[in-house]
Amino acid sequence: MIKLAIVGTGGMAKQHAESYAKIPDCQVVAVCDVDYAKAQAFAKNHAIAKAYGDLAEMLADCQFDGISNVTPDRFHKPVTLQAIAAGKHVLCEKPLAVNAADAYEMATAASAAGLINMVNLSYRDAPAIQHAKTLIQAGDIGAIKHIEASYLQSWLVSNQWGDWKSEDMWLWRLSSEHGSKGVLGDVGIHILDFACFPVGEASEVYCQLACFDKAPDNKIGNYTLDANDSALIQVKYANGAMGSIHTTRWASGQINSLRLRIYGDKGGLEVDLDKSLNSLQICRGDNVHNAVWETIECPATPNNYLRFVNSIKTGINDQPDFNHGAKMQTMIDGCFESDRLKATIKL
Ligand SMILES: NC(=O)c1ccc[n+]([C@@H]2O[C@H](COP(=O)([O-])OP(=O)(O)OC[C@H]3O[C@@H](n4cnc5c(N)ncnc54)[C@H](O)[C@@H]3O)[C@@H](O)[C@H]2O)c1
């Protein structure tokens, strides 16, 4: 039995608890949140034995193998390093840290301690993206030339996920002082990973960021609303391909839309998670002449929670690991630098 604890019991923690509950030989035995009442309510809802309001106390008091770190971004590093120092494996939420230097420090600490480390780039759980990579590696669409990718949300306009003007879980995402890297760090990291995972590493980025006015003086309570909420990124890949990637929280009419189109010299491929997690569209062979697209059903793939538990069992660290999380963070840092200097940044 692999025993786990969840640190941070806000919005995303539910997905961690529900996902682990589906895995045989795995049990979440404790949760911890700086808001102890929240931890207690979460433990009760998910039938988890113990709740704590302090991480050091949980680490000293309770036996378990690893943690899910589901705290806000700026706490990823301190919580992860504390867990590693106590000998715990870590699945950390994305973005791994608030900059590449911190992310590499986390990767080094985990590997020096010989502990399993993974970052929850959760959209890799979609069979469609895994199969896209398999097809590209098999040469189905030839040498890759051009990529278009977008991650579009509208929670600054829509009330579907609640009221961003009054709820902490949205306000911290709009404030640099609260550790947010804006839409780029929050969900841009997913689409950058999505656009690189099947194609290969990026070698250069050019990025423009925007933060639109949202409130009087762009302040609500103690939150200064200064983090970017739209990002346009041009990417050059190590294999010579070119990509255009964008993300925003202002895409009225799109709740949570990820789309990736990849074009090679023998065909094209589209993953659109609004349409399906389990199938993709492809145009290949003679179909390129008339632009005829076929739908391919994709084989099931383990999610990151199962990969984490299996990695603990086998001692073989699956992907995406901290080192990959740190590489993605280098891309995010490059985007900020590019926006600041109005220049292309080599990675
Ligand atoms: N992989 C995904 O698809 C995905 C989706 C949503 C959120 N996330 C990530 O999950 C993380 C949490 O997001 P959320 O939406 O659940 O945020 P949230 O604000 O709803 O919840 C965070 C919780 O962590 C607690 N907390 C803060 N500091 C803590 C600490 N030092 N120790 C213990 N608990 C602490 C807070 O009290 C809060 O209950 C973020 O990093 C976010 O980027 C990932």
The ligand as an SDF file (V2000), in Angstrom:
LIG
                    3D

 44 48  0  0  0  0  0  0  0  0999 V2000
   -2.6830   20.8180  -13.1150 N   0  0  0  0  0  0  0  0  0  0  0  0
   -3.7630   21.5320  -13.2840 C   0  0  0  0  0  0  0  0  0  0  0  0
   -4.4690   21.3720  -14.2580 O   0  0  0  0  0  0  0  0  0  0  0  0
   -4.1430   22.5650  -12.2500 C   0  0  0  0  0  0  0  0  0  0  0  0
   -5.4420   23.0990  -12.1810 C   0  0  0  0  0  0  0  0  0  0  0  0
   -5.7360   24.0250  -11.1740 C   0  0  0  0  0  0  0  0  0  0  0  0
   -4.7520   24.4330  -10.2850 C   0  0  0  0  0  0  0  0  0  0  0  0
   -3.4910   23.9090  -10.4100 N   0  0  0  0  0  0  0  0  0  0  0  0
   -2.4060   24.3230   -9.4850 C   0  0  0  0  0  0  0  0  0  0  0  0
   -2.7030   23.8340   -8.1750 O   0  0  0  0  0  0  0  0  0  0  0  0
   -2.2080   24.7390   -7.1990 C   0  0  0  0  0  0  0  0  0  0  0  0
   -3.3540   25.1070   -6.2460 C   0  0  0  0  0  0  0  0  0  0  0  0
   -4.3700   25.7450   -6.9870 O   0  0  0  0  0  0  0  0  0  0  0  0
   -5.8500   25.8560   -6.3860 P   0  0  0  0  0  0  0  0  0  0  0  0
   -6.7180   26.3260   -7.4940 O   0  0  0  0  0  0  0  0  0  0  0  0
   -6.2240   24.6090   -5.6560 O   0  0  0  0  0  0  0  0  0  0  0  0
   -5.6100   27.0520   -5.3410 O   0  0  0  0  0  0  0  0  0  0  0  0
   -6.5070   27.4300   -4.0900 P   0  0  0  0  0  0  0  0  0  0  0  0
   -6.1550   28.8240   -3.7670 O   0  0  0  0  0  0  0  0  0  0  0  0
   -7.9340   27.0500   -4.3310 O   0  0  0  0  0  0  0  0  0  0  0  0
   -5.9860   26.4370   -2.9160 O   0  0  0  0  0  0  0  0  0  0  0  0
   -4.7090   26.4770   -2.3670 C   0  0  0  0  0  0  0  0  0  0  0  0
   -4.7930   25.9660   -0.9200 C   0  0  0  0  0  0  0  0  0  0  0  0
   -3.4740   25.8830   -0.3830 O   0  0  0  0  0  0  0  0  0  0  0  0
   -3.5070   26.3720    0.9600 C   0  0  0  0  0  0  0  0  0  0  0  0
   -2.1410   26.7830    1.3190 N   0  0  0  0  0  0  0  0  0  0  0  0
   -1.5010   27.9490    1.0240 C   0  0  0  0  0  0  0  0  0  0  0  0
   -0.2390   27.9070    1.4820 N   0  0  0  0  0  0  0  0  0  0  0  0
   -0.0720   26.6990    2.0820 C   0  0  0  0  0  0  0  0  0  0  0  0
    1.0130   26.0750    2.7340 C   0  0  0  0  0  0  0  0  0  0  0  0
    2.2130   26.6900    2.8560 N   0  0  0  0  0  0  0  0  0  0  0  0
    0.8340   24.8300    3.2540 N   0  0  0  0  0  0  0  0  0  0  0  0
   -0.3640   24.2180    3.1550 C   0  0  0  0  0  0  0  0  0  0  0  0
   -1.4410   24.7670    2.5220 N   0  0  0  0  0  0  0  0  0  0  0  0
   -1.2870   25.9830    1.9900 C   0  0  0  0  0  0  0  0  0  0  0  0
   -4.5230   27.4880    0.9310 C   0  0  0  0  0  0  0  0  0  0  0  0
   -5.0210   27.7540    2.2240 O   0  0  0  0  0  0  0  0  0  0  0  0
   -5.5830   26.8990   -0.0050 C   0  0  0  0  0  0  0  0  0  0  0  0
   -6.5440   26.1360    0.7140 O   0  0  0  0  0  0  0  0  0  0  0  0
   -1.6410   25.9480   -7.9640 C   0  0  0  0  0  0  0  0  0  0  0  0
   -0.2530   25.8260   -8.0660 O   0  0  0  0  0  0  0  0  0  0  0  0
   -2.2680   25.8350   -9.3480 C   0  0  0  0  0  0  0  0  0  0  0  0
   -1.4240   26.3600  -10.3730 O   0  0  0  0  0  0  0  0  0  0  0  0
   -3.1870   22.9880  -11.3460 C   0  0  0  0  0  0  0  0  0  0  0  0
  1  2  1  0
  2  3  2  0
  2  4  1  0
  4  5  1  0
  4 44  2  0
  5  6  2  0
  6  7  1  0
  7  8  2  0
  8  9  1  0
  8 44  1  0
  9 10  1  0
  9 42  1  0
 10 11  1  0
 11 12  1  0
 11 40  1  0
 12 13  1  0
 13 14  1  0
 14 15  2  0
 14 16  1  0
 14 17  1  0
 17 18  1  0
 18 19  2  0
 18 20  1  0
 18 21  1  0
 21 22  1  0
 22 23  1  0
 23 24  1  0
 23 38  1  0
 24 25  1  0
 25 26  1  0
 25 36  1  0
 26 27  1  0
 26 35  1  0
 27 28  2  0
 28 29  1  0
 29 30  1  0
 29 35  2  0
 30 31  1  0
 30 32  2  0
 32 33  1  0
 33 34  2  0
 34 35  1  0
 36 37  1  0
 36 38  1  0
 38 39  1  0
 40 41  1  0
 40 42  1  0
 42 43  1  0
M  CHG  2   8   1  16  -1
M  END
$$$$
